[in-house]
């Protein structure tokens, strides 16, 4: 399973960005998909996740500002980020818990897309 993330960039505080992640390859099924981020000098942290049934989970720091969604038919997950703050600056990674045919469920990661929020 390959995950390709896009949509990062430089934005001023208060602005918006939309991240997209598309999964490809020999996919049998995808359970949860999500976004994580890693700021310089910090550990990777959860931003938001969404199950195949649409149940969502958000980090407290992004609740009310970020919205995660997915398109199961396209094997894609999106992150709409509004009211961005400088502390949102990080590399954002896409994650999928998926199964390839005849293989057990596993975690897959994309390469990350950089988000920089200027004050």
Secondary structure by P-SEA (a helix, b strand, c coil): cbbbbcbbbbbcccbbbbbbbbbbcccccccccccccccccccccccccccccbbbbbcccccccbbbbbcccccbbbbbbcccccccccbbbbbbbcccccccbbbbbccbbbbbbcc
